Amino acid sequence: MFRGVLLSYVGIIASAILFAIWHGVTYGVFTGNSPYMLFVAFVFGLVMGIIARNKEFGIPTTIGIHACFNLVIVGALIL
């Protein structure tokens, strides 16, 4: 959604901001958890937007990176 649709309409920075807000809700930033995660999600969104715009990598690469990131985070939470 953020890379495939929004990126082409609003640009990298706005897409990263929306990505951070969306994930801020998931991380519980707005209900008392660390606002640092909002910053991490914003930076991750910026990097993924830049990669998605790159002709060599594109959206499939960002999907793979995001999936790997999620697997690492979930694995770390289990430990």
Order of alpha helices (4+ residues) and beta strands (2+ residues): alpha-alpha-alpha-alpha
